[in-house]
């Protein structure tokens, strides 16, 4: 990437972002974005005339973001003045906490496992989880941060429970295996003890 491309990316992030509503992370520099769409295909033989869609399915997309941030970027200089002192103009220590705050924001999004929306140069992803965060600090990158984010979209579906009722006349033990039926409210009825005893005596006569 040329110096002109880097300077342009630092000044204009082209709408790239990773957010979940409460937190929004915008890169200072976009180095690389890799997109992967995969189709899962069965290894078993498929019968002639069978619907191919029954033997292949779309795997949720995966993508990798290589984004960068710098303590000397315009956003760091204009937004992060938590430790600002007049002496910072002399020492050049402006926006020192910027990349640390960005890193913590990414870690929180990953650890809380919240679904995010990611806008890239190619497409917009919804229902995204951050699978891994990879970064390295060297003597040359003390005041900047390059991060590799491996992300994966999650399929969200709606499910509902259904109940299948089988007629009692085809069940061997209907009282045990049949579904519960709503028969309304039942009222208890008093039984005359004398008439009950007479009926019992009739059975043994």
N, C-alpha and C positions, 0 to 999 in steps of 0.2 A: 504494500500500500504506500503510495507516494505521500510526501509531506502535505501536498495540497488536499489529498483525500482525507488525511488525518485531521487537518485543520478544519475542513468543511464539516466532518463528522462531529468534531468537538463543538463547533458553533451551532450546527443544525442537526438534531438527532433524528430528523425525518419521521417523527411519530413513533419510534420504537419504544415499547414499554412493557412492563410486567406488573400487573396489579390485581388486587382482590377486592377493591372497593375502599378499604380502609388504608391500605398501603399501596403506593405506586412508586416503582423504581424505573428511572429513565437513564439509559446509558449515556455517558459522555462520548464514547467511541464504540463503533460497531466494527469489529475486526472480521468476524466470520459468522455465518448462520448456516447450519446444515439441517436439511429436512429429510425425513425418511417415512415413506408410506409403504406398508407391507400388506400383502394379501396371504392369509393362511389357506393353504390348499391341502386337501386330504391326500395321503399316500396310497390309499386303497383304490382298487379298480372301480371305475364308475360305470354303471350299467348304461347301455345304449338307450338314448331317449330320456334319461333322467335329467332333472333340472340341475344344471351345474351350480346354481346358487345354493343348492342344498349341501354342496361339498366344498365350498370355499367361503371364507368370511373375511371381512375387513378388520385388520388389527388396528387399534387406536394409534394415531400417528405419534412418532417420536421425533424430537428435534434437539439440536445442540446450539447454544448461544455462546459466542465468544465476545463478551462485552468488556469495556474498560472504563475506568473512572480515574480522575486525577484531582489532587488537592488544589491544583492551580487552574482548574477549568473555570469558566465563567460562572457556572452554577455553584461551584464551591465557594467562589469569592463573593457571590451575591446572597447566598442562602445560609451559610454557616459562619456565624459570628459569635458562637457561644463562649469562646475563649479569646475574644478580640481585645487587643491592646494596641495603643499607639506605637509601641516598640515593634509590633509585628511588621510595620511598613519597612523598618530598617533591616530586620532579620529575615524578612521574606516569609515568615510563618503565617500564612493566611489559609483559612479553611483546613486546618490540620485534622479535624475530626471527621471530615467529609467522607473519606473512603471507609473509615471504620463504621460510620453510621449506615452507609450503603450495605456493607458486608453483614452487619447485624440485622438489617431489614430482610435481606435474602435468607439468612439463617432462620429467622422467626417464621417467614412464610413456609419454609421447608418443615420446621419442627412442628408447627401447628397443623400441618397437613390441610391447609385451606385451598380450595379450588381457585385458580387464578386465570386471568385472561392475558394472553401474550400477543402483542402486535409486532410483527416482523416485516421485513421488506417484501416477502412473498405472500404472506397470508396472516389471518387472524385466528388464533387458537383459543378455544374455550375449555373450561373444566380441566385445567392443567395442574399437575403436581410436579414439584421440583424433585427429581430423583437424586441428583448429586450436585454438589458445589465444589469446584476445583480451582484453587488459586495458589499462587506462589509469591513469596516476597524475597527479593534479593537486594544487594547493595545498590542496584540500579533502579529498583522499583519501590523504594521506601515510601515515596509520596504519591504513588500511583498504584492501581490495582487492576490486573487482568483476571477475569473470572470466566471459567467454562461451566455453563449450566446445562446439564442434561435433563431434559423435560419430557414428560409423557402426558398425553391427553387421556382422560378417563371417560368411558362410556356411561352415561347416566340414563337409566330406563325406569319406566313406571311399571310397577307390578301390583296385582290385586289377587285376592284369594277367592276362589270359587268353590261352591259346594255341589257335589253331584248326589242326587237322591235316587236310590234304587227302589222300585216297587216292592212292597213287603211280600207280595204273593210269589216272588221268585227267590226269596231268601229262605235258607234252611232254618236259621235262627233269627227271625225278624226282630224279636224283642231285644236281641243283643247287637245285631249288626245294622239295623235300619237307622236312618238319620232321625234326629230329634224333630218332632213336628209340633207346631204351635196349635194347641187344641183349645185355647181360651182359658178363662179362669174357672176352676173347679170349686164347687161348694160341698162341704162336708155335710153328711146326713146322719142324724141320730138313728140308732138301731134299738128297737125294743128288745130288751134282754129276754123277756118271756117268749116272744115269737121266735127268737133265735134258738132258744133251748128246744122249743117244739120242733123246729126244722131239723135239728141235730138228732133228736130222738126218732123222727120219722125215717132218717137214713139208716138206722140200725134195727128197724123193725122188719 
